[in-house]
Protein backbone atom coordinates (compact mmCIF):
# COMPACT_ATOMS: atom_id res chain seq x y z
CA UNK A 1 0.00 0.00 0.00
CA UNK A 2 1.02 3.62 -0.46
CA UNK A 3 1.78 6.15 2.27
CA UNK A 4 2.97 9.75 2.35
CA UNK A 5 6.08 9.54 4.51
CA UNK A 6 7.94 12.09 6.58
CA UNK A 7 11.42 10.58 6.92
CA UNK A 8 13.25 13.69 8.14
CA UNK A 9 12.05 16.77 10.00
CA UNK A 10 12.54 19.14 7.10
CA UNK A 11 8.94 20.22 6.59
CA UNK A 12 6.22 19.25 4.11
CA UNK A 13 8.46 19.63 1.03
CA UNK A 14 10.47 16.58 2.14
CA UNK A 15 7.48 14.21 2.05
CA UNK A 16 7.59 11.25 -0.33
CA UNK A 17 4.93 8.73 -1.33
CA UNK A 18 6.21 5.18 -0.99
CA UNK A 19 5.11 1.58 -0.63
CA UNK A 20 4.88 0.35 2.98
CA UNK A 21 3.72 -2.84 4.67
CA UNK A 22 -0.01 -3.23 5.23
CA UNK A 23 -1.16 -2.87 8.85
CA UNK A 24 -2.78 -5.61 10.91
CA UNK A 25 -5.42 -5.06 13.56
CA UNK A 26 -4.21 -5.85 17.07
CA UNK A 27 -6.34 -6.31 20.15
CA UNK A 28 -8.94 -3.56 20.38
CA UNK A 29 -8.06 -2.19 16.95
CA UNK A 30 -9.56 -2.00 13.49
CA UNK A 31 -7.89 -1.49 10.13
CA UNK A 32 -9.54 1.28 8.11
CA UNK A 33 -9.29 1.63 4.35
CA UNK A 34 -8.82 5.40 4.18
CA UNK A 35 -11.16 7.20 1.79
CA UNK A 36 -10.32 10.75 2.89
CA UNK A 37 -7.68 12.26 5.19
CA UNK A 38 -7.91 15.86 6.37
CA UNK A 39 -4.88 18.10 6.81
CA UNK A 40 -4.40 20.78 9.44
CA UNK A 41 -1.87 23.49 10.18
CA UNK A 42 -0.32 21.26 12.83
CA UNK A 43 0.74 18.91 10.02
CA UNK A 44 3.16 21.60 8.82
CA UNK A 45 4.59 21.74 12.35
CA UNK A 46 4.79 18.02 13.07
CA UNK A 47 6.79 17.49 9.88
CA UNK A 48 9.36 19.91 11.32
CA UNK A 49 9.36 18.46 14.82
CA UNK A 50 7.79 21.65 16.19
CA UNK A 51 4.42 20.31 17.31
CA UNK A 52 3.56 19.44 20.92
CA UNK A 53 3.50 15.74 19.95
CA UNK A 54 6.57 14.12 18.41
CA UNK A 55 5.75 11.33 15.95
CA UNK A 56 8.42 8.65 15.52
CA UNK A 57 10.06 8.68 12.09
CA UNK A 58 8.98 7.70 9.53
CA UNK A 59 5.34 8.73 9.83
CA UNK A 60 2.52 10.09 7.70
CA UNK A 61 0.81 13.45 8.24
CA UNK A 62 -2.97 13.78 8.81
CA UNK A 63 -4.59 13.26 12.17
CA UNK A 64 -8.20 12.78 11.08
CA UNK A 65 -9.59 10.28 8.60
CA UNK A 66 -12.74 8.73 7.21
CA UNK A 67 -13.04 5.37 5.55
CA UNK A 68 -14.31 1.81 5.65
CA UNK A 69 -13.35 -0.85 8.18
CA UNK A 70 -11.43 -3.61 6.43
CA UNK A 71 -10.72 -5.88 9.40
CA UNK A 72 -11.19 -6.00 13.18
CA UNK A 73 -8.84 -7.28 15.86
CA UNK A 74 -9.51 -9.46 18.91
CA UNK A 75 -11.86 -8.03 21.50
CA UNK A 76 -13.59 -5.57 19.19
CA UNK A 77 -17.38 -5.49 19.55
CA UNK A 78 -19.96 -3.45 17.66
CA UNK A 79 -17.81 -2.85 14.58
CA UNK A 80 -17.60 -5.08 11.51
CA UNK A 81 -15.86 -4.95 8.13
CA UNK A 82 -17.73 -2.62 5.78
CA UNK A 83 -18.72 -0.09 8.46
CA UNK A 84 -18.03 3.54 7.50
CA UNK A 85 -16.18 5.35 10.28
CA UNK A 86 -14.37 8.59 11.03
CA UNK A 87 -11.54 8.78 13.54
CA UNK A 88 -8.91 11.01 15.11
CA UNK A 89 -5.57 9.18 14.82
CA UNK A 90 -3.03 11.88 15.71
CA UNK A 91 -0.87 11.13 12.64
CA UNK A 92 -0.45 8.44 9.94
CA UNK A 93 -3.78 9.24 8.26
CA UNK A 94 -2.31 10.05 4.85
CA UNK A 95 -1.95 6.48 3.65
CA UNK A 96 -4.11 3.79 2.06
CA UNK A 97 -4.86 1.99 5.32
CA UNK A 98 -4.38 2.78 8.99
CA UNK A 99 -4.97 1.05 12.32
CA UNK A 100 -7.44 2.79 14.60
CA UNK A 101 -8.31 2.13 18.23
CA UNK A 102 -11.84 0.75 18.11
CA UNK A 103 -13.10 3.16 20.78
CA UNK A 104 -12.01 6.06 18.57
CA UNK A 105 -14.02 4.96 15.52
CA UNK A 106 -17.22 6.97 15.02
CA UNK A 107 -19.99 5.73 12.73
CA UNK A 108 -20.61 8.00 9.73
CA UNK A 109 -24.27 8.60 8.89
CA UNK A 110 -25.32 7.57 5.39
CA UNK A 111 -25.99 11.18 4.33
CA UNK A 112 -22.47 12.40 5.20
CA UNK A 113 -19.67 12.19 2.62
CA UNK A 114 -16.23 10.79 3.44
CA UNK A 115 -14.67 14.18 2.68
CA UNK A 116 -16.96 15.98 5.12
CA UNK A 117 -16.61 13.32 7.81
CA UNK A 118 -12.82 13.35 7.64
CA UNK A 119 -12.56 17.05 8.42
CA UNK A 120 -14.86 17.65 11.40
CA UNK A 121 -13.07 15.90 14.24
CA UNK A 122 -10.41 18.40 15.30
CA UNK A 123 -12.17 21.75 14.85
CA UNK A 124 -15.75 20.80 15.67
CA UNK A 125 -14.64 18.24 18.24
CA UNK A 126 -12.70 20.93 20.08
CA UNK A 127 -15.59 23.39 19.82
CA UNK A 128 -18.27 21.07 21.19
CA UNK A 129 -15.98 19.81 23.95
CA UNK A 130 -15.02 23.36 24.90
CA UNK A 131 -18.48 24.87 24.83
CA UNK A 132 -20.51 21.92 26.15
CA UNK A 133 -18.20 20.00 28.46
CA UNK A 134 -15.91 22.77 29.72
CA UNK A 135 -18.00 25.90 29.24
CA UNK A 136 -21.35 24.39 30.30
CA UNK A 137 -23.00 26.62 27.68
CA UNK A 138 -26.76 26.95 28.01
CA UNK A 139 -29.36 28.08 25.44
CA UNK A 140 -29.87 31.83 25.57
CA UNK A 141 -26.38 32.63 26.86
CA UNK A 142 -23.89 34.86 25.06
CA UNK A 143 -20.54 33.64 23.71
CA UNK A 144 -17.65 35.86 22.57
CA UNK A 145 -15.23 34.06 20.23
CA UNK A 146 -11.72 35.57 20.04
CA UNK A 147 -9.86 34.74 16.86
CA UNK A 148 -13.23 33.99 15.36
CA UNK A 149 -12.20 33.91 11.70
CA UNK A 150 -9.78 30.98 12.00
CA UNK A 151 -10.81 27.35 11.64
CA UNK A 152 -11.23 26.85 15.38
CA UNK A 153 -13.12 30.13 15.78
CA UNK A 154 -15.54 29.52 12.92
CA UNK A 155 -16.31 26.05 14.29
CA UNK A 156 -17.02 27.60 17.70
CA UNK A 157 -19.41 30.11 16.12
CA UNK A 158 -21.36 27.35 14.38
CA UNK A 159 -21.48 25.01 17.38
CA UNK A 160 -22.49 27.82 19.76
CA UNK A 161 -25.35 28.81 17.44
CA UNK A 162 -26.54 25.19 17.25
CA UNK A 163 -26.51 25.11 21.07
CA UNK A 164 -28.82 28.14 21.17
CA UNK A 165 -26.35 30.89 22.07
CA UNK A 166 -25.96 34.46 20.87
CA UNK A 167 -22.50 34.79 19.33
CA UNK A 168 -20.20 37.81 19.27
CA UNK A 169 -17.37 37.21 16.78
CA UNK A 170 -14.13 39.08 17.51
CA UNK A 171 -11.39 39.37 14.88
CA UNK A 172 -8.81 41.83 13.55
CA UNK A 173 -10.27 43.03 10.23
CA UNK A 174 -13.54 43.74 8.50
CA UNK A 175 -12.88 41.03 5.90
CA UNK A 176 -12.40 38.44 8.64
CA UNK A 177 -15.55 39.61 10.39
CA UNK A 178 -17.53 39.26 7.17
CA UNK A 179 -16.52 35.59 7.10
CA UNK A 180 -17.72 35.26 10.70
CA UNK A 181 -21.06 36.80 9.76
CA UNK A 182 -21.43 34.27 6.95
CA UNK A 183 -20.92 31.49 9.50
CA UNK A 184 -23.75 32.74 11.70
CA UNK A 185 -22.27 35.30 14.12
CA UNK A 186 -24.89 37.66 15.55
CA UNK A 187 -22.54 40.54 16.37
CA UNK A 188 -19.08 41.56 15.17
CA UNK A 189 -16.20 43.27 16.99
CA UNK A 190 -12.93 44.39 15.38
CA UNK A 191 -10.74 44.16 18.47
CA UNK A 192 -7.90 46.02 16.77
CA UNK A 193 -10.14 49.03 16.15
CA UNK A 194 -12.22 49.37 19.34
CA UNK A 195 -11.94 48.79 23.08
CA UNK A 196 -12.77 45.07 23.37
CA UNK A 197 -14.01 45.17 26.96
CA UNK A 198 -16.33 48.10 26.32
CA UNK A 199 -17.62 46.65 23.05
CA UNK A 200 -18.54 43.34 24.70
CA UNK A 201 -20.25 45.07 27.60
CA UNK A 202 -22.17 47.39 25.26
CA UNK A 203 -23.39 44.45 23.16
CA UNK A 204 -24.70 42.71 26.29
CA UNK A 205 -26.45 45.71 27.81
CA UNK A 206 -23.73 46.04 30.43
CA UNK A 207 -24.22 42.49 31.74
CA UNK A 208 -21.11 40.99 30.16
CA UNK A 209 -20.67 37.77 28.20
CA UNK A 210 -21.38 34.38 29.71
CA UNK A 211 -18.61 32.49 27.88
CA UNK A 212 -15.40 33.64 26.18
CA UNK A 213 -13.88 31.13 23.73
CA UNK A 214 -10.32 32.37 23.37
CA UNK A 215 -8.29 30.97 20.47
CA UNK A 216 -5.68 33.74 20.42
CA UNK A 217 -4.54 34.78 23.91
CA UNK A 218 -1.99 37.64 24.01
CA UNK A 219 -3.34 41.16 24.69
CA UNK A 220 -6.94 40.19 23.92
CA UNK A 221 -7.43 37.89 26.91
CA UNK A 222 -7.50 40.36 29.79
CA UNK A 223 -10.09 42.78 28.34
CA UNK A 224 -12.30 39.79 27.51
CA UNK A 225 -12.05 38.55 31.11
CA UNK A 226 -12.96 42.05 32.29
CA UNK A 227 -16.10 41.79 30.14
CA UNK A 228 -17.32 38.50 31.69
CA UNK A 229 -20.76 38.34 33.24
CA UNK A 230 -21.33 37.15 36.80
CA UNK A 231 -20.23 33.49 36.94
CA UNK A 232 -18.89 33.76 33.41
CA UNK A 233 -16.48 31.19 31.97
CA UNK A 234 -13.24 32.07 30.19
CA UNK A 235 -12.19 29.14 27.98
CA UNK A 236 -8.46 28.87 27.25
CA UNK A 237 -8.28 27.24 23.81
CA UNK A 238 -5.05 28.50 22.22
CA UNK A 239 -2.51 31.27 21.79
CA UNK A 240 -2.48 31.97 18.05
CA UNK A 241 -1.68 35.66 18.61
CA UNK A 242 1.66 34.78 20.20
CA UNK A 243 2.13 35.58 23.87
CA UNK A 244 0.61 33.50 26.66
CA UNK A 245 -1.27 36.06 28.78
CA UNK A 246 -0.96 36.51 32.54
CA UNK A 247 -4.31 37.33 34.11
CA UNK A 248 -4.95 39.24 37.37
CA UNK A 249 -6.85 36.59 39.37
CA UNK A 250 -8.88 39.23 41.21
CA UNK A 251 -10.85 39.68 37.98
CA UNK A 252 -12.19 36.15 38.35
CA UNK A 253 -12.94 36.64 42.05
CA UNK A 254 -14.92 39.84 41.49
CA UNK A 255 -17.13 38.15 38.90
CA UNK A 256 -17.44 34.76 40.54
CA UNK A 257 -15.97 33.63 37.22
CA UNK A 258 -13.90 30.67 36.06
CA UNK A 259 -10.89 30.27 33.77
CA UNK A 260 -11.11 26.82 32.21
CA UNK A 261 -8.57 24.97 30.08
CA UNK A 262 -9.73 23.25 26.90
CA UNK A 263 -7.20 20.49 26.13
CA UNK A 264 -9.16 18.48 23.59
CA UNK A 265 -6.42 15.98 22.70
CA UNK A 266 -6.05 14.83 26.29
CA UNK A 267 -9.81 14.79 26.89
CA UNK A 268 -10.24 12.42 23.94
CA UNK A 269 -7.81 9.95 25.53
CA UNK A 270 -9.27 10.20 29.01
CA UNK A 271 -12.95 10.13 28.01
CA UNK A 272 -13.36 8.28 24.69
CA UNK A 273 -17.05 7.67 25.38
CA UNK A 274 -17.66 11.39 25.82
CA UNK A 275 -15.72 12.09 22.64
CA UNK A 276 -17.80 9.54 20.69
CA UNK A 277 -21.02 11.11 21.97
CA UNK A 278 -19.86 14.59 20.96
CA UNK A 279 -18.80 13.49 17.49
CA UNK A 280 -22.01 11.52 16.95
CA UNK A 281 -23.91 14.75 17.64
CA UNK A 282 -21.68 16.73 15.24
CA UNK A 283 -22.10 14.16 12.45
CA UNK A 284 -25.87 14.10 13.03
CA UNK A 285 -25.92 17.88 12.57
CA UNK A 286 -23.99 17.44 9.33
CA UNK A 287 -26.41 14.73 8.15
CA UNK A 288 -29.37 17.02 8.92
CA UNK A 289 -27.81 19.88 6.97
CA UNK A 290 -27.61 22.07 10.07
CA UNK A 291 -23.82 22.02 9.96
CA UNK A 292 -22.03 22.31 6.61
CA UNK A 293 -18.27 21.68 6.81
CA UNK A 294 -16.38 23.89 4.41
CA UNK A 295 -13.95 22.09 2.09
CA UNK A 296 -11.30 24.15 0.32
CA UNK A 297 -10.28 21.35 -2.02
CA UNK A 298 -9.28 17.73 -2.45
CA UNK A 299 -5.92 16.41 -3.64
CA UNK A 300 -4.67 12.94 -4.56
CA UNK A 301 -2.23 11.47 -2.08
CA UNK A 302 0.61 11.98 -4.55
CA UNK A 303 -0.01 15.77 -4.38
CA UNK A 304 0.16 16.03 -0.58
CA UNK A 305 3.10 18.48 -0.70
CA UNK A 306 0.97 20.81 -2.83
CA UNK A 307 -1.97 20.36 -0.43
CA UNK A 308 0.13 21.25 2.62
CA UNK A 309 1.51 24.25 0.74
CA UNK A 310 -2.01 25.67 0.53
CA UNK A 311 -2.27 25.45 4.32
CA UNK A 312 1.22 26.77 4.99
CA UNK A 313 0.63 29.84 2.81
CA UNK A 314 -2.64 30.47 4.71
CA UNK A 315 -4.66 30.17 1.49
CA UNK A 316 -7.11 27.54 2.70
CA UNK A 317 -10.75 28.57 3.01
CA UNK A 318 -11.96 25.44 4.72
CA UNK A 319 -10.52 21.95 5.00
CA UNK A 320 -7.83 20.59 2.71
CA UNK A 321 -8.41 16.87 2.05
CA UNK A 322 -6.18 14.21 0.52
CA UNK A 323 -7.74 11.15 -1.12
CA UNK A 324 -5.60 7.99 -0.88
Beta strands, then each sheet from edge to edge (+ up, - down):
strand 1: 2-5
strand 2: 16-19
strand 3: 29-39
strand 4: 64-72
strand 5: 84-88
strand 6: 97-101
strand 7: 106-107
strand 8: 142-146
strand 9: 166-171
strand 10: 187-190
strand 11: 209-214
strand 12: 228-236
strand 13: 258-261
strand 14: 295-300
strand 15: 319-323
sheet 1: 1+ 2-
sheet 2: 6+ 3- 4+ 5- 7+
sheet 3: 6+ 3- 15+ 14+
sheet 4: 10+ 9+ 8+ 11+ 12+ 13+
end
